[in-house]
Structures are given as structure tokens and as C-alpha cells.
Amino acid sequence: MKNLQQIVKTARKVIRKESESVSKLSEFIDETFAKCVNLIQESNGRVIITGIGKSAIIAEKITATLNSTGTPSVFMHAADAIHGDLGIVKPEDIVICLSKSGNTPEIKVLVPYIKRFGNILIAFVSNADSFLAKQADYVIRTTIESEACPNNLVPTSSTTAQLVMGDALAVSLLDARNFSDRDFAKLHPGGALGKQLYMRVNDLYRMNEAPKVFKDDKLKEVIIEISEKRLGATAVLDENNNLAGIITDGDLRRMLAKTNSLANITAEDIMSKNPKTINSDAFAINAFEIMRKNNITSLIVTEGEQYLGIVHLHDMLKEGFV
């Protein structure tokens, strides 16, 4: 069993070696790389990304990154491609092939067919003298000096280099398209950013009960309503069912601190007039900003003059707004 110091030494060596490999990739960012970005941006087709072995796994990740940043992409495993999956490729598609050696048997079978179809072929390859490099229309080098493993066998630095170059391509395309946070949110409706940009107050307040009392209701009724509805507040309505105010836990505590006689206290005596409100159709992020700005945790939801319910800060927290 290796001692602890030796394990730490080995792990640090791997990280150092891979970081050195990544830092040298900037030398391979040139006009060819820029031309590839422009070709993909101007293409009416998709990007088909393929590879074999560990490179195939990296190809899947690059595909996901491109899709999430607005570049339609499809992963195609090189081994499956030569057994029927070549049908994925359409005439207008651009193919990116990942390979360290550029000489694997599957690549040697696949590449001629891609060329025969007339698709543009971009190679992410470490070996600039390989079959793949010589056949590709454009070569983006992901060359490394050696793998990070002691035997220079396990794909480590090479796959990291491919991954980083894929990120460089994706971000360059994102920048070229002026891809905004709203564009990102459209493709990530389930993420925190998507929720902030698209979730509305309607989606939140309906999950809660709508606590309400009337101006003439006694203190006991107010306390029961706040306790049962579990939002720490209740709306106060007038005789015409219009919003008159709000009573929060804090209002109750302040009232108790000021008076010794509770018998004749009504909701109107306790309530805060002119409470902060928000329209039911407003974006939820706007409700959150009102709460934050005014240091409150409950916000009355209305539609015109009609009281609908309450949205609470906890609703925002559950949805990952902060």
C-alpha cells in the first residue's frame, strides 16, 4: 500500500502535467480554428461529432456543450457509424472527428465515407502526421507531449486537451452569435436562470393557500388564519372584498408589545396599510426583487383590485432563485 505522501505526490503530478498540456493548446489556436468557427456559424446543417474509445466520451460532452449554447449538434460513435449510423449525417452537416492517434481502424474506415459524402471534415487530433490529419479539410491540433499516467498509456492529458479545445470552440461560437443569457435560459428552462427569466408569480402563489381576514375580525381570528395558512401573514379585506392591508407575524409581535388589553382589538387596528403588491402575471424574479429591496418575506398577489393570494420568500428559495 502506498503511503499518503506518495499518493499526494502522484495526484499533484497528474494535475500539473495536465495543466501544462492544456496551457500549450493556445499555440494551436490560429486562422484554421477561426475558419472552423465561421464555417459552423454560417452552416445550415448540424455539427456531427464522432470518435472512438475515450475520445467518444469527450465527443459526447462537446456535443452537449454545443447544443446548450445554440449550436445544433449530434453525437455519432465511430464504431456505430460504420455499422449503419452514418445515416445520421446529412449533406449540409459538418463532421468533427476526435482522435489522439488519428490512425485507429474505425477512423480509417469512417473517414473515406465522410469524404465521399462531401461533408466538411474537421479533425481534433494529436498526431499531425496521422491518417485523419491528412484526410481532414481542417485540422485543429490537440497535441500533447505525453499522457499524465506513469506509463504514458491511459488517456488523460489527451482527453483533457480534446475537452478544452471543444470548450474553446463552443464559447467562440457563442461569442460569434452574441448568445445572451436569455438565449441560454431558453435552452435551460429547468435551470435556475431559466426560472428567473420565465417563471411568473402565477406559478408560485397558487401553491399556497390565500389567507384573508376582514377589517372587523377579532385578534383571535387573525391569529388562527395566520397559523392555519402557514405563510406568516394574512391579507386584510374591506367589506367590498378589496385589499385594505396586511398583517404579518411581526405586526402581531409589535402590537403585543404596545398593549395590555386584547379584547377589542380588530384586524384594522393591527394591519399595515398600503402593502406591497405584485400582479399575478409578473415575473417571479420581480417579486423576489421587491422582497429583497423592502426587506420583506411576503408579497400580496393581485389582479387589478382583486386579491388572489400571497407569494412567500420560501417559494423563491425552493425554486433556487438564490
C-alpha positions in Angstrom: 0.0 0.0 0.0 1.3 3.4 -1.0 1.9 5.9 1.8 -0.1 9.0 2.0 2.7 11.4 0.9 3.3 9.3 -2.2 -0.4 9.4 -3.2 -0.5 13.2 -2.8 2.7 13.5 -4.9 1.3 11.4 -7.7 -2.1 13.2 -7.8 -0.3 16.6 -7.8 1.9 15.4 -10.6 -1.1 14.4 -12.7 -2.8 17.8 -12.2 0.4 19.7 -13.1 1.1 17.6 -16.2 -2.5 18.0 -17.5 -2.5 21.8 -16.8 0.8 22.1 -18.7 -0.8 20.2 -21.7 -3.8 22.5 -21.6 -1.8 25.7 -21.5 0.1 24.7 -24.6 -3.1 24.4 -26.6 -3.2 28.1 -27.1 -0.4 27.7 -29.6 -2.8 25.8 -31.9 -5.5 28.4 -31.9 -4.9 30.0 -35.3 -6.6 31.0 -38.5 -7.7 27.5 -39.1 -9.5 27.4 -35.8 -11.2 30.8 -36.7 -12.2 29.5 -40.1 -13.8 26.4 -38.5 -15.8 28.7 -36.2 -17.1 30.8 -39.2 -17.9 27.6 -41.2 -20.0 26.2 -38.3 -21.7 29.6 -37.7 -22.7 30.0 -41.3 -23.7 26.4 -41.9 -27.3 25.5 -42.4 -26.6 22.0 -41.1 -25.7 20.5 -37.8 -22.3 19.5 -36.2 -21.8 15.8 -36.1 -19.2 14.9 -33.6 -17.6 11.4 -33.6 -14.8 9.5 -32.0 -13.8 6.1 -30.6 -12.9 4.9 -27.1 -12.3 7.7 -24.6 -12.4 10.2 -27.4 -16.0 9.2 -28.0 -16.9 10.1 -24.4 -15.3 13.5 -24.8 -17.2 13.9 -28.1 -20.5 13.3 -26.3 -19.7 16.1 -23.8 -18.7 18.5 -26.6 -22.0 17.7 -28.3 -23.9 18.6 -25.2 -22.0 21.8 -24.7 -22.6 22.9 -28.3 -26.3 22.1 -28.1 -26.7 24.0 -24.8 -25.1 27.1 -26.3 -27.1 27.2 -29.5 -25.1 25.1 -32.0 -27.3 22.1 -33.1 -25.1 19.0 -32.7 -25.4 15.3 -32.8 -23.0 12.7 -31.3 -22.2 9.7 -33.6 -20.0 6.9 -32.2 -17.4 6.0 -34.8 -17.9 2.2 -34.4 -21.7 2.5 -34.7 -21.2 4.8 -37.7 -19.6 2.2 -39.8 -22.4 -0.2 -38.9 -25.3 1.9 -40.0 -25.3 5.1 -38.0 -23.8 7.1 -40.9 -27.4 7.7 -41.9 -27.4 10.4 -39.2 -25.2 12.6 -41.5 -27.0 15.0 -43.8 -25.3 16.7 -46.8 -25.1 20.1 -45.1 -23.7 18.8 -41.8 -20.1 19.4 -40.7 -18.3 16.5 -39.1 -15.8 16.8 -36.3 -13.7 13.7 -35.6 -11.8 13.3 -32.3 -8.8 11.0 -32.1 -5.4 11.1 -30.4 -3.6 8.9 -32.8 -5.7 9.6 -35.9 -4.9 6.0 -37.0 -7.4 3.8 -35.3 -9.1 1.2 -37.6 -12.6 2.6 -37.2 -11.4 6.1 -38.1 -9.7 4.7 -41.2 -12.9 3.1 -42.3 -15.2 6.0 -41.4 -13.3 9.0 -42.8 -13.3 8.0 -46.5 -17.1 7.6 -46.4 -17.5 11.1 -44.8 -15.3 12.4 -47.6 -17.3 10.6 -50.2 -20.5 12.2 -48.9 -18.9 15.6 -49.5 -19.2 16.8 -45.9 -16.6 19.2 -44.4 -14.4 17.2 -42.0 -12.7 18.8 -39.1 -10.1 16.8 -37.1 -9.3 17.2 -33.4 -6.1 15.2 -33.5 -2.8 15.0 -31.5 -0.8 13.3 -34.3 -0.4 15.8 -37.1 1.0 13.2 -39.4 -1.8 10.7 -39.0 -4.3 9.4 -41.5 -7.1 11.5 -40.0 -5.0 14.7 -40.1 -4.1 14.1 -43.8 -7.7 13.4 -44.8 -9.4 16.2 -42.9 -10.3 19.5 -44.5 -9.3 21.4 -41.4 -7.0 20.2 -38.6 -7.3 21.6 -35.1 -4.3 20.1 -33.2 -4.8 18.8 -29.7 -1.2 17.7 -29.5 0.3 16.7 -26.1 3.8 15.6 -25.2 2.7 12.6 -23.1 -0.2 11.3 -21.0 -0.3 12.0 -17.3 -0.1 8.4 -16.3 3.4 6.9 -15.5 3.3 4.5 -18.4 2.1 7.1 -21.0 -0.8 4.8 -21.8 -4.1 5.9 -20.1 -5.9 8.7 -22.0 -5.6 11.6 -19.5 -3.8 14.6 -20.9 -5.0 13.8 -24.4 -8.7 13.7 -23.5 -8.4 16.8 -21.3 -6.9 18.6 -24.3 -9.8 17.5 -26.5 -12.3 18.6 -23.9 -10.7 22.1 -23.5 -10.5 22.6 -27.3 -14.2 21.7 -27.6 -15.0 24.3 -24.9 -12.9 26.8 -26.8 -14.9 26.1 -30.0 -18.3 26.3 -28.2 -17.5 29.5 -26.5 -16.1 31.1 -29.7 -19.3 30.2 -31.4 -21.4 31.5 -28.5 -19.5 34.8 -28.8 -19.8 35.0 -32.5 -23.6 34.6 -32.3 -23.9 37.1 -29.4 -25.5 34.3 -27.5 -27.1 36.0 -24.4 -28.2 34.9 -21.0 -31.8 34.9 -22.3 -30.8 32.7 -25.2 -29.2 30.3 -22.7 -32.3 30.3 -20.5 -34.5 29.3 -23.5 -32.4 26.2 -23.8 -32.3 25.6 -20.0 -35.9 26.1 -18.8 -35.4 23.8 -15.9 -32.3 25.6 -14.6 -32.1 28.4 -12.1 -31.5 31.0 -14.8 -34.4 29.7 -16.9 -36.7 30.0 -13.9 -35.6 33.6 -13.2 -36.3 34.7 -16.7 -39.6 32.7 -17.4 -41.3 31.7 -14.1 -44.2 34.0 -13.2 -45.8 34.8 -9.9 -48.8 32.8 -11.2 -46.6 29.7 -11.0 -45.8 30.2 -7.3 -48.7 31.8 -5.4 -51.1 29.0 -6.5 -49.1 26.5 -4.5 -50.1 28.4 -1.3 -53.5 28.9 0.4 -54.8 32.5 0.3 -55.1 33.7 3.9 -57.5 36.5 4.5 -59.5 38.3 7.2 -61.7 41.3 7.3 -61.1 44.6 8.9 -63.6 44.0 11.7 -62.4 40.4 12.6 -61.1 40.0 16.1 -57.5 39.3 17.1 -58.2 35.6 17.7 -59.5 35.1 14.1 -56.4 36.8 12.8 -54.0 34.6 14.7 -55.9 31.4 13.7 -55.8 32.4 10.0 -52.1 33.2 10.0 -51.4 29.9 11.9 -53.5 27.7 9.7 -52.3 29.1 6.3 -48.6 28.9 7.4 -47.3 31.9 5.5 -46.6 34.2 8.4 -49.1 36.7 7.1 -52.6 37.4 6.0 -54.3 39.9 3.8 -57.0 42.2 5.3 -60.1 42.9 3.1 -62.8 45.5 3.5 -66.5 45.0 3.3 -66.3 45.0 -0.6 -63.6 42.3 -0.6 -61.0 44.9 -1.7 -57.5 44.8 -0.3 -57.2 47.0 2.8 -53.9 45.9 4.3 -51.7 43.1 5.5 -50.9 41.6 8.9 -47.6 39.7 9.5 -46.2 37.9 12.4 -44.1 41.0 13.0 -47.2 43.2 13.2 -48.7 40.9 15.9 -45.5 41.0 18.0 -45.3 44.8 17.8 -49.0 45.0 18.8 -48.5 42.7 21.8 -45.5 44.8 22.9 -47.6 48.0 22.9 -50.9 47.0 24.5 -52.2 45.1 27.6 -55.8 44.9 26.6 -56.6 42.5 23.7 -60.3 42.0 24.0 -61.5 44.7 21.5 -58.6 44.6 19.0 -59.5 44.1 15.4 -57.6 43.4 12.2 -57.9 47.0 11.2 -56.1 48.0 14.4 -53.1 45.8 13.6 -52.8 45.9 9.9 -50.2 47.7 7.8 -52.0 49.8 5.2 -50.9 50.1 1.5 -49.0 46.8 1.5 -46.5 45.9 -1.3 -48.3 44.1 -4.1 -47.5 42.4 -7.4 -49.6 41.4 -10.3 -50.1 37.7 -10.8 -48.7 37.8 -14.4 -45.4 39.5 -13.3 -42.2 37.6 -13.5 -41.3 35.8 -10.2 -37.8 37.4 -10.3 -39.6 40.8 -10.0 -41.4 39.6 -6.8 -38.1 38.5 -5.4 -36.5 41.9 -6.1 -39.4 43.7 -4.4 -39.0 41.5 -1.3 -35.2 42.0 -1.2 -35.4 45.7 -1.7 -38.1 46.2 1.0 -36.7 43.6 3.4 -40.0 41.6 3.5 -40.8 37.9 3.2 -44.4 38.0 2.0 -45.9 39.8 -1.0 -49.6 40.3 -1.8 -50.6 39.0 -5.3 -53.4 40.8 -7.1 -55.1 41.0 -10.4 -56.3 44.6 -10.8 -58.2 45.3 -7.5 -58.8 41.6 -6.7 -56.8 39.9 -4.0 -55.5 36.4 -5.1 -53.0 35.2 -2.6 -49.5 35.6 -1.2 -46.1 34.7 -2.6 -43.5 34.0 0.1 -39.7 34.2 0.0 -39.6 30.5 0.8 -41.3 29.8 -2.5 -38.3 31.6 -4.2 -35.8 29.6 -2.2 -37.4 26.3 -3.2 -37.1 27.3 -6.9 -33.4 28.1 -6.5 -33.6 31.9 -7.0 -30.8 32.4 -4.5 
